[in-house]
Amino acid sequence: MTIVPDAQGRLNVGDGNRVYWETCGNPAGTPLVVLHGGPGQGCTERMRAGFDGSTFRIVLFDQRGCGRSTPSAADPATDMRYNTTHHLVADMELLRKHLGIDRWLLAGGSWGSTLALAYALRQPDRVIGISLSAISLTRPKEIDWLYSGVSRFFPEEHERFVAGADGAADPVPAYGRLLADLDRSTREQAAAAWARWEATVLSLEPGAKPTTFGTRADDSLIEFVRVCSHYYARYGWLAEDELIGNVGKLAGIPGALVHGRLDLSCPVETAYELANAWPGAELFVCNASGHRMSEAKREYLRAWRSRFAGGR
């Protein structure tokens, strides 16, 4: 059954930003907020379908600069100084209060796992439980792996990726500068080059589909790449081990960690380290999955979240 929003709006979070949000599912169910990846990906209709609408009150929102939130990062005039992990954590608290929610479950994947933990460490009393997939903590070694280290598997494509950043020694911040260029064609070409590299890293996963690459990009891709490079060039404004070094403070908050062993973009090492540092967290590694969601990972998370049915 298709899940459609029962309420939606744009919340004024300050700094000239209005964050799009929507709720769906059971209004009396257990509140659950979905944190999209990217950063800068935005939430989609497909994300609603990953959760039981009869059990949960599902909250989705587009993080600053992307999706239906305004202003869009695709506009080079948008001031990115007001788009940081700390701003997003504050936005989540404003949204929770706006919706009259006391405590909620957190669900996040990839970048969303970083944001979920950053929020939980600041607002542990507001968190019922946390389910994470394709675990990423946005640490320097993880970002350096994704945009440099993994090149050992794709040396030709990485050479193209670096060339797309005008040969910069550190391509991630260089792409950020290109995505802020006033020339539209420069932004389009840079976004397409970044997207080509990320798709290449995922190309060996089970079920990966061939991708046709061009030199043009629409606004959604431009904002995605601009937000991504903005965050990753600064490692999410987090100290190197800020999350994993403090996750022990979440002891008592149930956690489910799901990861694909074939995930080249986010090696399983991070999920393993996090599980060892978080008392009570459960780790499921799917040997036949990569970065993308799979039926095995989906079923594990569905069973884990079923413990929280009942409108807690």
Steps between C-alpha positions, in 0.01 A plus 500: 500500500628843407575721800412865447564798731221602736673830578787700357650845512813712512642585840685828546824392667676835477789633293258543210439123481165325480514122543243283323339229715223245469332241720326182395391165638314457829456833688476303824796276421854511631668814361788420264711756317681405180836666432594491133848449368719704277532737668279693262300209360161608632217266602299310242167320474687169495634568850147493642451148369787365709300536821178352639242775468255315725746498789700821472438870469764559233672838478712593200673828424734646241818621665620854433580589142333206329170354387205725578684696769600855415725658396647237267871433498470486120488880510859627531365797698390270784717563806635162612634635830161419651504138387695282745443186705434717803231695312333173394498368857333823612250472212402153617428629849288785363308253284444260789354778710298635208336159453435454872715187526654414836734216393562334166684221326783604268559327168788598274719365225848598381535873586173461692681273747743782580216745554303253713790446738586870515139574600477212749816608680355848544143394577514148649185553707302549179608174337315168533733299279723535193513289183784566258604351167804545273682645801709814452643724772649758259845460652803618304613147426156414359479806275859456388423137413188586298660774293857371484580160653239301310662626178721189511199314360411765240820688407374616159176640636674664793730677258190638329355599838813697592513656154142620554634700796766658278759255628479621861705300751197497728200470265220512760526872595592579139165361385332715764654808344392394152143442618488859628615641164268756341527324164222241467695275263790482746265384776333246272826346384640479852182339635497244218868413560442451874192284436693288251764422763248409771312275257827335400578413863159328527523333158627163627213448745245221449223622271684816397356644180703661224488879522509733202708807572467841339652840553182669619330482838166622632452710813447198727838353404675836527364562849585144603863532392540849642367395841704179491829670422422775754455246780769253403769762449448583868437144626157604620644755746567207734821415684661187357361256756227722645220255429668166558688635801177604672251241378546309826283772655209352303510180705139419577373634169439202269687507171489295181794523261460346156777491241588328174838328491530590131466873569809657339393857575463445876713201606347273763786587738311811616186306589709246690683770696173672585337179621796430729487851647121513555383277787185316402512582127426208268698454178379312194745470211347368177764320296302535176423875527682820418423864583145496370211360696429132440211275594711326766595829663145630467355191671747524788414863564127434467518225764714715731266799477195283566609496866395862524141457385236634733529876492785542749 
